[in-house]
Amino acid sequence: MTFRITPYESVLNEDIQQGDKNAEAFKKVKKDWVEFSPIPLNRLKLVTFSYVDFNGKQHQNGQCVVMDAVAPRVLQIFKELYKRQFPIHQAKRIEFFEGDDDKSMNANNSSSYNARTVTGASSNLSMHAYGLAIDINPVQNPFHSFENDAAEKQGIRHTKPAAGSNQYINRRRAQNDKLPGLAEDIIDIFDKNGFNTWGGDWNDSIDWQHFQTSRALANLLSVMSLQDAEIFFEMHAETPALMRDFPAKETVLIELYQENPEKFMAIFVTNPNLFSMFDSALAIRSIKEEWKKTT
């Protein structure tokens, strides 16, 4: 079995230097990182893992690129998927598909990091750009949404990849038929390891393949040091309510952390309950009050 974590930047640079047929695609990934990524390239880790495919064949070369602070938990996710013998069609880095999400989905490829915007949005960064979203078996767990305003008015949804449009749209039937590779079977594994937002719970653009953290948490982790981010995410994994209901555009916590990281972490470690309140406005007020009292 293979389960390890390595620096993504060094692997990417080595692949570019080899100059094989994928070298240009690898260079494009670095270019997209410069344009879209909210975190430094050295904050990304490559998780390599063993998995079984839909024929029960063993593979030792699954790869998933994620933010460094969550890499140990992501490694644990894939260890548990392997233990459960949950089938994965394939798992290659996005550069093997030229950074093209549609190509990756059409190949039924499970993936994570991709420096891009949200599907259907022109400027909002995808959670994949943070390395804090993971897509599993896109064919078995397709993306289902209205392609445009006209389609929404007519109630016509678009499915990507197209191969997932037949037997995998009716999720109750798919589960009753015990079709393999469904995301519903592994929600618990992702949830207990900190990826507690599932795209299958969304109402508009339903994204059954997609697991992520909250955007508020992602924004905070992206400005933290690795050590602080690991501590914060580990507490989040153990306390699912942590920042779950904080608004995506919340900036107060980021500002406080950047002002004094040591003071911020001292307050967090001493009063983690303040960060787990369901009333995010009350939570922010309480944290600011504690900030004033702490020297």
VENZIBEL-V296588 format. One record per residue. N is the residue number from 1. RES is the residue in three letters. PHI is phi in whole degrees, 0 to 359 (999 if undefined). Layout:
n = {N N}
res = {RES RES}
phi = {PHI PHI}
//
This chain:
n = {1 2 3 4 5 6 7 8 9 10 11 12 13 14 15 16 17 18 19 20 21 22 23 24 25 26 27 28 29 30 31 32 33 34 35 36 37 38 39 40 41 42 43 44 45 46 47 48 49 50 51 52 53 54 55 56 57 58 59 60 61 62 63 64 65 66 67 68 69 70 71 72 73 74 75 76 77 78 79 80 81 82 83 84 85 86 87 88 89 90 91 92 93 94 95 96 97 98 99 100 101 102 103 104 105 106 107 108 109 110 111 112 113 114 115 116 117 118 119 120 121 122 123 124 125 126 127 128 129 130 131 132 133 134 135 136 137 138 139 140 141 142 143 144 145 146 147 148 149 150 151 152 153 154 155 156 157 158 159 160 161 162 163 164 165 166 167 168 169 170 171 172 173 174 175 176 177 178 179 180 181 182 183 184 185 186 187 188 189 190 191 192 193 194 195 196 197 198 199 200 201 202 203 204 205 206 207 208 209 210 211 212 213 214 215 216 217 218 219 220 221 222 223 224 225 226 227 228 229 230 231 232 233 234 235 236 237 238 239 240 241 242 243 244 245 246 247 248 249 250 251 252 253 254 255 256 257 258 259 260 261 262 263 264 265 266 267 268 269 270 271 272 273 274 275 276 277 278 279 280 281 282 283 284 285 286 287 288 289 290 291 292 293 294 295}
res = {MET THR PHE ARG ILE THR PRO TYR GLU SER VAL LEU ASN GLU ASP ILE GLN GLN GLY ASP LYS ASN ALA GLU ALA PHE LYS LYS VAL LYS LYS ASP TRP VAL GLU PHE SER PRO ILE PRO LEU ASN ARG LEU LYS LEU VAL THR PHE SER TYR VAL ASP PHE ASN GLY LYS GLN HIS GLN ASN GLY GLN CYS VAL VAL MET ASP ALA VAL ALA PRO ARG VAL LEU GLN ILE PHE LYS GLU LEU TYR LYS ARG GLN PHE PRO ILE HIS GLN ALA LYS ARG ILE GLU PHE PHE GLU GLY ASP ASP ASP LYS SER MET ASN ALA ASN ASN SER SER SER TYR ASN ALA ARG THR VAL THR GLY ALA SER SER ASN LEU SER MET HIS ALA TYR GLY LEU ALA ILE ASP ILE ASN PRO VAL GLN ASN PRO PHE HIS SER PHE GLU ASN ASP ALA ALA GLU LYS GLN GLY ILE ARG HIS THR LYS PRO ALA ALA GLY SER ASN GLN TYR ILE ASN ARG ARG ARG ALA GLN ASN ASP LYS LEU PRO GLY LEU ALA GLU ASP ILE ILE ASP ILE PHE ASP LYS ASN GLY PHE ASN THR TRP GLY GLY ASP TRP ASN ASP SER ILE ASP TRP GLN HIS PHE GLN THR SER ARG ALA LEU ALA ASN LEU LEU SER VAL MET SER LEU GLN ASP ALA GLU ILE PHE PHE GLU MET HIS ALA GLU THR PRO ALA LEU MET ARG ASP PHE PRO ALA LYS GLU THR VAL LEU ILE GLU LEU TYR GLN GLU ASN PRO GLU LYS PHE MET ALA ILE PHE VAL THR ASN PRO ASN LEU PHE SER MET PHE ASP SER ALA LEU ALA ILE ARG SER ILE LYS GLU GLU TRP LYS LYS THR THR}
phi = {999 234 215 207 236 224 295 291 301 293 295 296 296 297 295 295 295 293 65 280 297 264 303 294 295 295 296 297 299 293 294 296 300 300 277 241 287 274 230 297 299 284 267 255 237 262 262 253 211 274 206 248 268 286 260 83 283 276 230 246 238 294 224 212 258 220 299 304 296 257 304 300 288 294 302 296 303 288 297 288 296 294 299 280 61 286 283 234 295 196 214 243 297 295 294 288 239 58 70 264 297 296 297 295 294 299 271 52 260 277 207 225 301 201 285 209 270 297 304 86 245 269 228 289 292 289 294 295 292 272 71 235 220 229 255 239 45 303 292 286 225 286 268 228 206 279 288 202 298 297 295 295 298 272 73 259 264 249 244 228 286 301 295 267 278 266 274 250 279 280 291 295 294 299 289 297 280 55 293 284 85 282 296 304 285 231 304 298 293 293 298 285 249 97 261 257 248 246 297 289 271 285 261 269 277 273 229 296 282 258 237 206 270 286 291 299 295 300 297 290 300 291 258 279 292 302 300 293 295 295 298 294 290 297 295 298 296 278 232 305 285 301 59 297 256 285 298 301 265 298 239 300 296 298 296 295 297 293 291 203 302 296 295 301 292 296 295 296 295 280 229 297 298 296 270 245 292 287 272 295 296 295 298 297 298 293 294 294 294 294 298 294 279 271 261}
//
